[in-house]
Amino acid sequence: MINNITNVDTHMQRMSVAKAVPSQTSMSIPAILGFKTPVGKKKAELRVKKFKRSDKIIIVGEIDDNYVDIVEEDDYIQSEQSDMSFSFINLMPQKKKVKYLKDCYIIDYIQSPQAYNGLGTEAVKGLAEKAMFDPKIQGRIVTYSAPVWQESSPAIFFYKLGFRFIEWEANIRIEHCIETKTPDLPAQTGMMYLPKKNLHKLLRYGELF
């Protein structure tokens, strides 16, 4: 229905209007001075950047093949040769496989306003869902485990969410810390990535690794 205010009868304005008389039995209602906007739900602070394949970031370590482009390149090695009169150095070409990181998100920084309440986990899960539906990223997420304070380490937090170090020895160390419930000290540092199989597990809320 469309209300057309141009058809309102102007004679209505001259009609007497009954004035409201306060009831003797009614209670006075205090004036509404205003209301406060409900405080929004707290969220963890998450800073994310993007690595591009064109950045030519070389990966040295174990990582899933869907994270890298494996390219064969010439690697020149020195070979010293000599005869009776002199010696010289010859550069011998040799093929080597280089792993270049594909387009992916990198978690640069994460901090929760309250510890042990799931806000950090919720933030990472939101990023994982975004990464999965990004056609260029295709679910790839990496981070650098580097403690902000001497007594802190994000490695155990990310490991429980499914991230893994590209150095296998570091993963064994973190597993030991989790099993024995000991802090990661001295803190493990280095690149961690989220394997595709763990990405799908992470998005199943409530499932632990």
MODELLER restraints for C-alpha pairs under 7 A, 6 or more apart:
rsr = mdl.restraints
at = mdl.atoms
rsr.add(forms.Gaussian(group=physical.xy_distance, feature=features.Distance(at['CA:43:A'], at['CA:112:A']), mean=6.97, stdev=0.5))
rsr.add(forms.Gaussian(group=physical.xy_distance, feature=features.Distance(at['CA:43:A'], at['CA:119:A']), mean=5.93, stdev=0.5))
rsr.add(forms.Gaussian(group=physical.xy_distance, feature=features.Distance(at['CA:44:A'], at['CA:110:A']), mean=6.86, stdev=0.5))
rsr.add(forms.Gaussian(group=physical.xy_distance, feature=features.Distance(at['CA:44:A'], at['CA:111:A']), mean=5.60, stdev=0.5))
rsr.add(forms.Gaussian(group=physical.xy_distance, feature=features.Distance(at['CA:44:A'], at['CA:112:A']), mean=4.18, stdev=0.5))
rsr.add(forms.Gaussian(group=physical.xy_distance, feature=features.Distance(at['CA:44:A'], at['CA:113:A']), mean=6.17, stdev=0.5))
rsr.add(forms.Gaussian(group=physical.xy_distance, feature=features.Distance(at['CA:44:A'], at['CA:119:A']), mean=5.47, stdev=0.5))
rsr.add(forms.Gaussian(group=physical.xy_distance, feature=features.Distance(at['CA:44:A'], at['CA:120:A']), mean=5.42, stdev=0.5))
rsr.add(forms.Gaussian(group=physical.xy_distance, feature=features.Distance(at['CA:44:A'], at['CA:123:A']), mean=6.29, stdev=0.5))
rsr.add(forms.Gaussian(group=physical.xy_distance, feature=features.Distance(at['CA:45:A'], at['CA:110:A']), mean=5.46, stdev=0.5))
rsr.add(forms.Gaussian(group=physical.xy_distance, feature=features.Distance(at['CA:45:A'], at['CA:111:A']), mean=5.19, stdev=0.5))
rsr.add(forms.Gaussian(group=physical.xy_distance, feature=features.Distance(at['CA:45:A'], at['CA:112:A']), mean=6.20, stdev=0.5))
rsr.add(forms.Gaussian(group=physical.xy_distance, feature=features.Distance(at['CA:46:A'], at['CA:109:A']), mean=5.76, stdev=0.5))
rsr.add(forms.Gaussian(group=physical.xy_distance, feature=features.Distance(at['CA:46:A'], at['CA:110:A']), mean=4.52, stdev=0.5))
rsr.add(forms.Gaussian(group=physical.xy_distance, feature=features.Distance(at['CA:46:A'], at['CA:111:A']), mean=6.76, stdev=0.5))
rsr.add(forms.Gaussian(group=physical.xy_distance, feature=features.Distance(at['CA:46:A'], at['CA:123:A']), mean=6.92, stdev=0.5))
rsr.add(forms.Gaussian(group=physical.xy_distance, feature=features.Distance(at['CA:47:A'], at['CA:107:A']), mean=6.16, stdev=0.5))
rsr.add(forms.Gaussian(group=physical.xy_distance, feature=features.Distance(at['CA:47:A'], at['CA:108:A']), mean=5.42, stdev=0.5))
rsr.add(forms.Gaussian(group=physical.xy_distance, feature=features.Distance(at['CA:47:A'], at['CA:109:A']), mean=5.04, stdev=0.5))
rsr.add(forms.Gaussian(group=physical.xy_distance, feature=features.Distance(at['CA:47:A'], at['CA:110:A']), mean=6.41, stdev=0.5))
rsr.add(forms.Gaussian(group=physical.xy_distance, feature=features.Distance(at['CA:48:A'], at['CA:105:A']), mean=6.59, stdev=0.5))
rsr.add(forms.Gaussian(group=physical.xy_distance, feature=features.Distance(at['CA:48:A'], at['CA:106:A']), mean=5.65, stdev=0.5))
rsr.add(forms.Gaussian(group=physical.xy_distance, feature=features.Distance(at['CA:48:A'], at['CA:107:A']), mean=4.70, stdev=0.5))
rsr.add(forms.Gaussian(group=physical.xy_distance, feature=features.Distance(at['CA:48:A'], at['CA:108:A']), mean=5.39, stdev=0.5))
rsr.add(forms.Gaussian(group=physical.xy_distance, feature=features.Distance(at['CA:49:A'], at['CA:105:A']), mean=5.85, stdev=0.5))
rsr.add(forms.Gaussian(group=physical.xy_distance, feature=features.Distance(at['CA:49:A'], at['CA:106:A']), mean=5.28, stdev=0.5))
rsr.add(forms.Gaussian(group=physical.xy_distance, feature=features.Distance(at['CA:49:A'], at['CA:107:A']), mean=6.60, stdev=0.5))
rsr.add(forms.Gaussian(group=physical.xy_distance, feature=features.Distance(at['CA:49:A'], at['CA:108:A']), mean=6.59, stdev=0.5))
rsr.add(forms.Gaussian(group=physical.xy_distance, feature=features.Distance(at['CA:50:A'], at['CA:104:A']), mean=5.81, stdev=0.5))
rsr.add(forms.Gaussian(group=physical.xy_distance, feature=features.Distance(at['CA:50:A'], at['CA:105:A']), mean=4.57, stdev=0.5))
rsr.add(forms.Gaussian(group=physical.xy_distance, feature=features.Distance(at['CA:50:A'], at['CA:106:A']), mean=5.83, stdev=0.5))
rsr.add(forms.Gaussian(group=physical.xy_distance, feature=features.Distance(at['CA:51:A'], at['CA:103:A']), mean=5.37, stdev=0.5))
rsr.add(forms.Gaussian(group=physical.xy_distance, feature=features.Distance(at['CA:51:A'], at['CA:104:A']), mean=5.31, stdev=0.5))
rsr.add(forms.Gaussian(group=physical.xy_distance, feature=features.Distance(at['CA:51:A'], at['CA:105:A']), mean=6.17, stdev=0.5))
rsr.add(forms.Gaussian(group=physical.xy_distance, feature=features.Distance(at['CA:51:A'], at['CA:106:A']), mean=6.84, stdev=0.5))
rsr.add(forms.Gaussian(group=physical.xy_distance, feature=features.Distance(at['CA:52:A'], at['CA:102:A']), mean=6.17, stdev=0.5))
rsr.add(forms.Gaussian(group=physical.xy_distance, feature=features.Distance(at['CA:52:A'], at['CA:103:A']), mean=4.31, stdev=0.5))
rsr.add(forms.Gaussian(group=physical.xy_distance, feature=features.Distance(at['CA:52:A'], at['CA:104:A']), mean=6.72, stdev=0.5))
rsr.add(forms.Gaussian(group=physical.xy_distance, feature=features.Distance(at['CA:53:A'], at['CA:100:A']), mean=6.99, stdev=0.5))
rsr.add(forms.Gaussian(group=physical.xy_distance, feature=features.Distance(at['CA:53:A'], at['CA:101:A']), mean=5.96, stdev=0.5))
rsr.add(forms.Gaussian(group=physical.xy_distance, feature=features.Distance(at['CA:53:A'], at['CA:102:A']), mean=4.57, stdev=0.5))
rsr.add(forms.Gaussian(group=physical.xy_distance, feature=features.Distance(at['CA:53:A'], at['CA:103:A']), mean=5.22, stdev=0.5))
rsr.add(forms.Gaussian(group=physical.xy_distance, feature=features.Distance(at['CA:56:A'], at['CA:100:A']), mean=5.77, stdev=0.5))
rsr.add(forms.Gaussian(group=physical.xy_distance, feature=features.Distance(at['CA:56:A'], at['CA:101:A']), mean=6.86, stdev=0.5))
rsr.add(forms.Gaussian(group=physical.xy_distance, feature=features.Distance(at['CA:57:A'], at['CA:100:A']), mean=5.48, stdev=0.5))
rsr.add(forms.Gaussian(group=physical.xy_distance, feature=features.Distance(at['CA:57:A'], at['CA:101:A']), mean=5.48, stdev=0.5))
rsr.add(forms.Gaussian(group=physical.xy_distance, feature=features.Distance(at['CA:58:A'], at['CA:98:A']), mean=6.95, stdev=0.5))
rsr.add(forms.Gaussian(group=physical.xy_distance, feature=features.Distance(at['CA:58:A'], at['CA:99:A']), mean=5.56, stdev=0.5))
rsr.add(forms.Gaussian(group=physical.xy_distance, feature=features.Distance(at['CA:58:A'], at['CA:100:A']), mean=4.72, stdev=0.5))
rsr.add(forms.Gaussian(group=physical.xy_distance, feature=features.Distance(at['CA:58:A'], at['CA:101:A']), mean=6.27, stdev=0.5))
rsr.add(forms.Gaussian(group=physical.xy_distance, feature=features.Distance(at['CA:59:A'], at['CA:99:A']), mean=5.38, stdev=0.5))
rsr.add(forms.Gaussian(group=physical.xy_distance, feature=features.Distance(at['CA:59:A'], at['CA:100:A']), mean=6.14, stdev=0.5))
rsr.add(forms.Gaussian(group=physical.xy_distance, feature=features.Distance(at['CA:59:A'], at['CA:101:A']), mean=6.48, stdev=0.5))
rsr.add(forms.Gaussian(group=physical.xy_distance, feature=features.Distance(at['CA:61:A'], at['CA:166:A']), mean=5.00, stdev=0.5))
rsr.add(forms.Gaussian(group=physical.xy_distance, feature=features.Distance(at['CA:61:A'], at['CA:167:A']), mean=5.66, stdev=0.5))
rsr.add(forms.Gaussian(group=physical.xy_distance, feature=features.Distance(at['CA:62:A'], at['CA:166:A']), mean=4.77, stdev=0.5))
rsr.add(forms.Gaussian(group=physical.xy_distance, feature=features.Distance(at['CA:62:A'], at['CA:167:A']), mean=6.36, stdev=0.5))
rsr.add(forms.Gaussian(group=physical.xy_distance, feature=features.Distance(at['CA:63:A'], at['CA:166:A']), mean=5.71, stdev=0.5))
rsr.add(forms.Gaussian(group=physical.xy_distance, feature=features.Distance(at['CA:64:A'], at['CA:195:A']), mean=6.63, stdev=0.5))
rsr.add(forms.Gaussian(group=physical.xy_distance, feature=features.Distance(at['CA:67:A'], at['CA:101:A']), mean=5.99, stdev=0.5))
rsr.add(forms.Gaussian(group=physical.xy_distance, feature=features.Distance(at['CA:67:A'], at['CA:102:A']), mean=5.65, stdev=0.5))
rsr.add(forms.Gaussian(group=physical.xy_distance, feature=features.Distance(at['CA:67:A'], at['CA:140:A']), mean=6.63, stdev=0.5))
rsr.add(forms.Gaussian(group=physical.xy_distance, feature=features.Distance(at['CA:68:A'], at['CA:99:A']), mean=5.61, stdev=0.5))
rsr.add(forms.Gaussian(group=physical.xy_distance, feature=features.Distance(at['CA:68:A'], at['CA:100:A']), mean=5.18, stdev=0.5))
rsr.add(forms.Gaussian(group=physical.xy_distance, feature=features.Distance(at['CA:68:A'], at['CA:101:A']), mean=4.52, stdev=0.5))
rsr.add(forms.Gaussian(group=physical.xy_distance, feature=features.Distance(at['CA:68:A'], at['CA:102:A']), mean=5.18, stdev=0.5))
rsr.add(forms.Gaussian(group=physical.xy_distance, feature=features.Distance(at['CA:69:A'], at['CA:99:A']), mean=5.62, stdev=0.5))
rsr.add(forms.Gaussian(group=physical.xy_distance, feature=features.Distance(at['CA:69:A'], at['CA:100:A']), mean=5.11, stdev=0.5))
rsr.add(forms.Gaussian(group=physical.xy_distance, feature=features.Distance(at['CA:69:A'], at['CA:101:A']), mean=6.52, stdev=0.5))
rsr.add(forms.Gaussian(group=physical.xy_distance, feature=features.Distance(at['CA:69:A'], at['CA:102:A']), mean=6.55, stdev=0.5))
rsr.add(forms.Gaussian(group=physical.xy_distance, feature=features.Distance(at['CA:70:A'], at['CA:97:A']), mean=6.23, stdev=0.5))
rsr.add(forms.Gaussian(group=physical.xy_distance, feature=features.Distance(at['CA:70:A'], at['CA:98:A']), mean=5.56, stdev=0.5))
rsr.add(forms.Gaussian(group=physical.xy_distance, feature=features.Distance(at['CA:70:A'], at['CA:99:A']), mean=4.65, stdev=0.5))
rsr.add(forms.Gaussian(group=physical.xy_distance, feature=features.Distance(at['CA:70:A'], at['CA:100:A']), mean=6.45, stdev=0.5))
rsr.add(forms.Gaussian(group=physical.xy_distance, feature=features.Distance(at['CA:71:A'], at['CA:97:A']), mean=5.48, stdev=0.5))
rsr.add(forms.Gaussian(group=physical.xy_distance, feature=features.Distance(at['CA:71:A'], at['CA:98:A']), mean=5.21, stdev=0.5))
rsr.add(forms.Gaussian(group=physical.xy_distance, feature=features.Distance(at['CA:71:A'], at['CA:99:A']), mean=6.51, stdev=0.5))
rsr.add(forms.Gaussian(group=physical.xy_distance, feature=features.Distance(at['CA:72:A'], at['CA:95:A']), mean=6.20, stdev=0.5))
rsr.add(forms.Gaussian(group=physical.xy_distance, feature=features.Distance(at['CA:72:A'], at['CA:96:A']), mean=5.47, stdev=0.5))
rsr.add(forms.Gaussian(group=physical.xy_distance, feature=features.Distance(at['CA:72:A'], at['CA:97:A']), mean=4.50, stdev=0.5))
rsr.add(forms.Gaussian(group=physical.xy_distance, feature=features.Distance(at['CA:72:A'], at['CA:98:A']), mean=6.21, stdev=0.5))
rsr.add(forms.Gaussian(group=physical.xy_distance, feature=features.Distance(at['CA:73:A'], at['CA:95:A']), mean=5.55, stdev=0.5))
rsr.add(forms.Gaussian(group=physical.xy_distance, feature=features.Distance(at['CA:73:A'], at['CA:96:A']), mean=5.50, stdev=0.5))
rsr.add(forms.Gaussian(group=physical.xy_distance, feature=features.Distance(at['CA:73:A'], at['CA:97:A']), mean=6.34, stdev=0.5))
rsr.add(forms.Gaussian(group=physical.xy_distance, feature=features.Distance(at['CA:73:A'], at['CA:98:A']), mean=6.98, stdev=0.5))
rsr.add(forms.Gaussian(group=physical.xy_distance, feature=features.Distance(at['CA:74:A'], at['CA:93:A']), mean=5.90, stdev=0.5))
rsr.add(forms.Gaussian(group=physical.xy_distance, feature=features.Distance(at['CA:74:A'], at['CA:94:A']), mean=5.46, stdev=0.5))
rsr.add(forms.Gaussian(group=physical.xy_distance, feature=features.Distance(at['CA:74:A'], at['CA:95:A']), mean=4.71, stdev=0.5))
rsr.add(forms.Gaussian(group=physical.xy_distance, feature=features.Distance(at['CA:74:A'], at['CA:96:A']), mean=6.30, stdev=0.5))
rsr.add(forms.Gaussian(group=physical.xy_distance, feature=features.Distance(at['CA:75:A'], at['CA:93:A']), mean=5.66, stdev=0.5))
rsr.add(forms.Gaussian(group=physical.xy_distance, feature=features.Distance(at['CA:75:A'], at['CA:94:A']), mean=4.92, stdev=0.5))
rsr.add(forms.Gaussian(group=physical.xy_distance, feature=features.Distance(at['CA:75:A'], at['CA:95:A']), mean=5.72, stdev=0.5))
rsr.add(forms.Gaussian(group=physical.xy_distance, feature=features.Distance(at['CA:75:A'], at['CA:96:A']), mean=6.18, stdev=0.5))
rsr.add(forms.Gaussian(group=physical.xy_distance, feature=features.Distance(at['CA:76:A'], at['CA:91:A']), mean=5.69, stdev=0.5))
rsr.add(forms.Gaussian(group=physical.xy_distance, feature=features.Distance(at['CA:76:A'], at['CA:92:A']), mean=5.33, stdev=0.5))
rsr.add(forms.Gaussian(group=physical.xy_distance, feature=features.Distance(at['CA:76:A'], at['CA:93:A']), mean=4.42, stdev=0.5))
rsr.add(forms.Gaussian(group=physical.xy_distance, feature=features.Distance(at['CA:76:A'], at['CA:94:A']), mean=5.84, stdev=0.5))
rsr.add(forms.Gaussian(group=physical.xy_distance, feature=features.Distance(at['CA:77:A'], at['CA:91:A']), mean=5.47, stdev=0.5))
rsr.add(forms.Gaussian(group=physical.xy_distance, feature=features.Distance(at['CA:77:A'], at['CA:92:A']), mean=5.28, stdev=0.5))
rsr.add(forms.Gaussian(group=physical.xy_distance, feature=features.Distance(at['CA:77:A'], at['CA:93:A']), mean=6.51, stdev=0.5))
rsr.add(forms.Gaussian(group=physical.xy_distance, feature=features.Distance(at['CA:78:A'], at['CA:89:A']), mean=6.34, stdev=0.5))
rsr.add(forms.Gaussian(group=physical.xy_distance, feature=features.Distance(at['CA:78:A'], at['CA:90:A']), mean=5.79, stdev=0.5))
rsr.add(forms.Gaussian(group=physical.xy_distance, feature=features.Distance(at['CA:78:A'], at['CA:91:A']), mean=4.78, stdev=0.5))
rsr.add(forms.Gaussian(group=physical.xy_distance, feature=features.Distance(at['CA:78:A'], at['CA:92:A']), mean=6.29, stdev=0.5))
rsr.add(forms.Gaussian(group=physical.xy_distance, feature=features.Distance(at['CA:79:A'], at['CA:89:A']), mean=5.61, stdev=0.5))
rsr.add(forms.Gaussian(group=physical.xy_distance, feature=features.Distance(at['CA:79:A'], at['CA:90:A']), mean=5.02, stdev=0.5))
rsr.add(forms.Gaussian(group=physical.xy_distance, feature=features.Distance(at['CA:79:A'], at['CA:91:A']), mean=6.07, stdev=0.5))
rsr.add(forms.Gaussian(group=physical.xy_distance, feature=features.Distance(at['CA:79:A'], at['CA:92:A']), mean=6.63, stdev=0.5))
rsr.add(forms.Gaussian(group=physical.xy_distance, feature=features.Distance(at['CA:80:A'], at['CA:88:A']), mean=5.86, stdev=0.5))
rsr.add(forms.Gaussian(group=physical.xy_distance, feature=features.Distance(at['CA:80:A'], at['CA:89:A']), mean=4.41, stdev=0.5))
rsr.add(forms.Gaussian(group=physical.xy_distance, feature=features.Distance(at['CA:80:A'], at['CA:90:A']), mean=6.05, stdev=0.5))
rsr.add(forms.Gaussian(group=physical.xy_distance, feature=features.Distance(at['CA:81:A'], at['CA:87:A']), mean=5.57, stdev=0.5))
rsr.add(forms.Gaussian(group=physical.xy_distance, feature=features.Distance(at['CA:81:A'], at['CA:88:A']), mean=5.46, stdev=0.5))
rsr.add(forms.Gaussian(group=physical.xy_distance, feature=features.Distance(at['CA:81:A'], at['CA:89:A']), mean=6.14, stdev=0.5))
rsr.add(forms.Gaussian(group=physical.xy_distance, feature=features.Distance(at['CA:82:A'], at['CA:88:A']), mean=6.11, stdev=0.5))
rsr.add(forms.Gaussian(group=physical.xy_distance, feature=features.Distance(at['CA:103:A'], at['CA:136:A']), mean=6.48, stdev=0.5))
rsr.add(forms.Gaussian(group=physical.xy_distance, feature=features.Distance(at['CA:103:A'], at['CA:137:A']), mean=5.46, stdev=0.5))
rsr.add(forms.Gaussian(group=physical.xy_distance, feature=features.Distance(at['CA:104:A'], at['CA:137:A']), mean=4.97, stdev=0.5))
rsr.add(forms.Gaussian(group=physical.xy_distance, feature=features.Distance(at['CA:104:A'], at['CA:140:A']), mean=4.92, stdev=0.5))
rsr.add(forms.Gaussian(group=physical.xy_distance, feature=features.Distance(at['CA:104:A'], at['CA:141:A']), mean=5.58, stdev=0.5))
rsr.add(forms.Gaussian(group=physical.xy_distance, feature=features.Distance(at['CA:105:A'], at['CA:140:A']), mean=6.39, stdev=0.5))
rsr.add(forms.Gaussian(group=physical.xy_distance, feature=features.Distance(at['CA:105:A'], at['CA:141:A']), mean=4.79, stdev=0.5))
rsr.add(forms.Gaussian(group=physical.xy_distance, feature=features.Distance(at['CA:105:A'], at['CA:142:A']), mean=6.30, stdev=0.5))
rsr.add(forms.Gaussian(group=physical.xy_distance, feature=features.Distance(at['CA:106:A'], at['CA:141:A']), mean=5.68, stdev=0.5))
rsr.add(forms.Gaussian(group=physical.xy_distance, feature=features.Distance(at['CA:106:A'], at['CA:142:A']), mean=4.77, stdev=0.5))
rsr.add(forms.Gaussian(group=physical.xy_distance, feature=features.Distance(at['CA:106:A'], at['CA:143:A']), mean=5.17, stdev=0.5))
rsr.add(forms.Gaussian(group=physical.xy_distance, feature=features.Distance(at['CA:107:A'], at['CA:142:A']), mean=6.44, stdev=0.5))
rsr.add(forms.Gaussian(group=physical.xy_distance, feature=features.Distance(at['CA:107:A'], at['CA:143:A']), mean=4.95, stdev=0.5))
rsr.add(forms.Gaussian(group=physical.xy_distance, feature=features.Distance(at['CA:108:A'], at['CA:143:A']), mean=6.61, stdev=0.5))
rsr.add(forms.Gaussian(group=physical.xy_distance, feature=features.Distance(at['CA:111:A'], at['CA:120:A']), mean=6.99, stdev=0.5))
rsr.add(forms.Gaussian(group=physical.xy_distance, feature=features.Distance(at['CA:112:A'], at['CA:119:A']), mean=6.18, stdev=0.5))
rsr.add(forms.Gaussian(group=physical.xy_distance, feature=features.Distance(at['CA:112:A'], at['CA:120:A']), mean=5.64, stdev=0.5))
rsr.add(forms.Gaussian(group=physical.xy_distance, feature=features.Distance(at['CA:125:A'], at['CA:202:A']), mean=6.66, stdev=0.5))
rsr.add(forms.Gaussian(group=physical.xy_distance, feature=features.Distance(at['CA:125:A'], at['CA:203:A']), mean=6.23, stdev=0.5))
rsr.add(forms.Gaussian(group=physical.xy_distance, feature=features.Distance(at['CA:128:A'], at['CA:139:A']), mean=6.49, stdev=0.5))
rsr.add(forms.Gaussian(group=physical.xy_distance, feature=features.Distance(at['CA:128:A'], at['CA:199:A']), mean=6.87, stdev=0.5))
rsr.add(forms.Gaussian(group=physical.xy_distance, feature=features.Distance(at['CA:131:A'], at['CA:137:A']), mean=5.81, stdev=0.5))
rsr.add(forms.Gaussian(group=physical.xy_distance, feature=features.Distance(at['CA:131:A'], at['CA:138:A']), mean=5.98, stdev=0.5))
rsr.add(forms.Gaussian(group=physical.xy_distance, feature=features.Distance(at['CA:131:A'], at['CA:139:A']), mean=4.37, stdev=0.5))
rsr.add(forms.Gaussian(group=physical.xy_distance, feature=features.Distance(at['CA:131:A'], at['CA:140:A']), mean=6.51, stdev=0.5))
rsr.add(forms.Gaussian(group=physical.xy_distance, feature=features.Distance(at['CA:132:A'], at['CA:138:A']), mean=5.07, stdev=0.5))
rsr.add(forms.Gaussian(group=physical.xy_distance, feature=features.Distance(at['CA:132:A'], at['CA:139:A']), mean=3.94, stdev=0.5))
rsr.add(forms.Gaussian(group=physical.xy_distance, feature=features.Distance(at['CA:140:A'], at['CA:194:A']), mean=6.75, stdev=0.5))
rsr.add(forms.Gaussian(group=physical.xy_distance, feature=features.Distance(at['CA:141:A'], at['CA:193:A']), mean=5.86, stdev=0.5))
rsr.add(forms.Gaussian(group=physical.xy_distance, feature=features.Distance(at['CA:141:A'], at['CA:194:A']), mean=5.70, stdev=0.5))
rsr.add(forms.Gaussian(group=physical.xy_distance, feature=features.Distance(at['CA:142:A'], at['CA:191:A']), mean=6.93, stdev=0.5))
rsr.add(forms.Gaussian(group=physical.xy_distance, feature=features.Distance(at['CA:142:A'], at['CA:192:A']), mean=5.57, stdev=0.5))
rsr.add(forms.Gaussian(group=physical.xy_distance, feature=features.Distance(at['CA:142:A'], at['CA:193:A']), mean=4.23, stdev=0.5))
rsr.add(forms.Gaussian(group=physical.xy_distance, feature=features.Distance(at['CA:142:A'], at['CA:194:A']), mean=6.42, stdev=0.5))
rsr.add(forms.Gaussian(group=physical.xy_distance, feature=features.Distance(at['CA:143:A'], at['CA:191:A']), mean=5.76, stdev=0.5))
rsr.add(forms.Gaussian(group=physical.xy_distance, feature=features.Distance(at['CA:143:A'], at['CA:192:A']), mean=5.30, stdev=0.5))
rsr.add(forms.Gaussian(group=physical.xy_distance, feature=features.Distance(at['CA:143:A'], at['CA:193:A']), mean=6.41, stdev=0.5))
rsr.add(forms.Gaussian(group=physical.xy_distance, feature=features.Distance(at['CA:144:A'], at['CA:189:A']), mean=6.99, stdev=0.5))
rsr.add(forms.Gaussian(group=physical.xy_distance, feature=features.Distance(at['CA:144:A'], at['CA:190:A']), mean=5.39, stdev=0.5))
rsr.add(forms.Gaussian(group=physical.xy_distance, feature=features.Distance(at['CA:144:A'], at['CA:191:A']), mean=4.46, stdev=0.5))
rsr.add(forms.Gaussian(group=physical.xy_distance, feature=features.Distance(at['CA:144:A'], at['CA:192:A']), mean=5.98, stdev=0.5))
rsr.add(forms.Gaussian(group=physical.xy_distance, feature=features.Distance(at['CA:145:A'], at['CA:154:A']), mean=5.98, stdev=0.5))
rsr.add(forms.Gaussian(group=physical.xy_distance, feature=features.Distance(at['CA:145:A'], at['CA:155:A']), mean=5.59, stdev=0.5))
rsr.add(forms.Gaussian(group=physical.xy_distance, feature=features.Distance(at['CA:145:A'], at['CA:188:A']), mean=6.91, stdev=0.5))
rsr.add(forms.Gaussian(group=physical.xy_distance, feature=features.Distance(at['CA:145:A'], at['CA:189:A']), mean=4.82, stdev=0.5))
rsr.add(forms.Gaussian(group=physical.xy_distance, feature=features.Distance(at['CA:145:A'], at['CA:190:A']), mean=5.38, stdev=0.5))
rsr.add(forms.Gaussian(group=physical.xy_distance, feature=features.Distance(at['CA:145:A'], at['CA:191:A']), mean=6.28, stdev=0.5))
rsr.add(forms.Gaussian(group=physical.xy_distance, feature=features.Distance(at['CA:145:A'], at['CA:192:A']), mean=6.86, stdev=0.5))
rsr.add(forms.Gaussian(group=physical.xy_distance, feature=features.Distance(at['CA:146:A'], at['CA:153:A']), mean=6.93, stdev=0.5))
rsr.add(forms.Gaussian(group=physical.xy_distance, feature=features.Distance(at['CA:146:A'], at['CA:189:A']), mean=5.25, stdev=0.5))
rsr.add(forms.Gaussian(group=physical.xy_distance, feature=features.Distance(at['CA:147:A'], at['CA:153:A']), mean=4.75, stdev=0.5))
rsr.add(forms.Gaussian(group=physical.xy_distance, feature=features.Distance(at['CA:147:A'], at['CA:154:A']), mean=6.36, stdev=0.5))
rsr.add(forms.Gaussian(group=physical.xy_distance, feature=features.Distance(at['CA:153:A'], at['CA:184:A']), mean=6.40, stdev=0.5))
rsr.add(forms.Gaussian(group=physical.xy_distance, feature=features.Distance(at['CA:153:A'], at['CA:187:A']), mean=5.64, stdev=0.5))
rsr.add(forms.Gaussian(group=physical.xy_distance, feature=features.Distance(at['CA:155:A'], at['CA:188:A']), mean=6.69, stdev=0.5))
rsr.add(forms.Gaussian(group=physical.xy_distance, feature=features.Distance(at['CA:156:A'], at['CA:174:A']), mean=6.40, stdev=0.5))
rsr.add(forms.Gaussian(group=physical.xy_distance, feature=features.Distance(at['CA:160:A'], at['CA:209:A']), mean=5.94, stdev=0.5))
rsr.add(forms.Gaussian(group=physical.xy_distance, feature=features.Distance(at['CA:161:A'], at['CA:202:A']), mean=6.37, stdev=0.5))
rsr.add(forms.Gaussian(group=physical.xy_distance, feature=features.Distance(at['CA:161:A'], at['CA:209:A']), mean=6.80, stdev=0.5))
rsr.add(forms.Gaussian(group=physical.xy_distance, feature=features.Distance(at['CA:162:A'], at['CA:194:A']), mean=6.10, stdev=0.5))
rsr.add(forms.Gaussian(group=physical.xy_distance, feature=features.Distance(at['CA:162:A'], at['CA:198:A']), mean=5.27, stdev=0.5))
rsr.add(forms.Gaussian(group=physical.xy_distance, feature=features.Distance(at['CA:162:A'], at['CA:202:A']), mean=6.97, stdev=0.5))
rsr.add(forms.Gaussian(group=physical.xy_distance, feature=features.Distance(at['CA:162:A'], at['CA:209:A']), mean=6.37, stdev=0.5))
rsr.add(forms.Gaussian(group=physical.xy_distance, feature=features.Distance(at['CA:163:A'], at['CA:192:A']), mean=5.90, stdev=0.5))
rsr.add(forms.Gaussian(group=physical.xy_distance, feature=features.Distance(at['CA:163:A'], at['CA:193:A']), mean=5.18, stdev=0.5))
rsr.add(forms.Gaussian(group=physical.xy_distance, feature=features.Distance(at['CA:163:A'], at['CA:194:A']), mean=4.39, stdev=0.5))
rsr.add(forms.Gaussian(group=physical.xy_distance, feature=features.Distance(at['CA:163:A'], at['CA:195:A']), mean=6.85, stdev=0.5))
rsr.add(forms.Gaussian(group=physical.xy_distance, feature=features.Distance(at['CA:164:A'], at['CA:171:A']), mean=6.49, stdev=0.5))
rsr.add(forms.Gaussian(group=physical.xy_distance, feature=features.Distance(at['CA:164:A'], at['CA:192:A']), mean=5.05, stdev=0.5))
rsr.add(forms.Gaussian(group=physical.xy_distance, feature=features.Distance(at['CA:164:A'], at['CA:193:A']), mean=5.43, stdev=0.5))
rsr.add(forms.Gaussian(group=physical.xy_distance, feature=features.Distance(at['CA:164:A'], at['CA:194:A']), mean=6.34, stdev=0.5))
rsr.add(forms.Gaussian(group=physical.xy_distance, feature=features.Distance(at['CA:165:A'], at['CA:171:A']), mean=5.88, stdev=0.5))
rsr.add(forms.Gaussian(group=physical.xy_distance, feature=features.Distance(at['CA:165:A'], at['CA:190:A']), mean=6.95, stdev=0.5))
rsr.add(forms.Gaussian(group=physical.xy_distance, feature=features.Distance(at['CA:165:A'], at['CA:191:A']), mean=5.85, stdev=0.5))
rsr.add(forms.Gaussian(group=physical.xy_distance, feature=features.Distance(at['CA:165:A'], at['CA:192:A']), mean=4.20, stdev=0.5))
rsr.add(forms.Gaussian(group=physical.xy_distance, feature=features.Distance(at['CA:165:A'], at['CA:193:A']), mean=6.49, stdev=0.5))
rsr.add(forms.Gaussian(group=physical.xy_distance, feature=features.Distance(at['CA:166:A'], at['CA:191:A']), mean=6.26, stdev=0.5))
rsr.add(forms.Gaussian(group=physical.xy_distance, feature=features.Distance(at['CA:166:A'], at['CA:192:A']), mean=6.04, stdev=0.5))
rsr.add(forms.Gaussian(group=physical.xy_distance, feature=features.Distance(at['CA:170:A'], at['CA:188:A']), mean=6.67, stdev=0.5))
rsr.add(forms.Gaussian(group=physical.xy_distance, feature=features.Distance(at['CA:177:A'], at['CA:183:A']), mean=6.24, stdev=0.5))
rsr.add(forms.Gaussian(group=physical.xy_distance, feature=features.Distance(at['CA:177:A'], at['CA:184:A']), mean=6.25, stdev=0.5))
rsr.add(forms.Gaussian(group=physical.xy_distance, feature=features.Distance(at['CA:201:A'], at['CA:207:A']), mean=6.76, stdev=0.5))
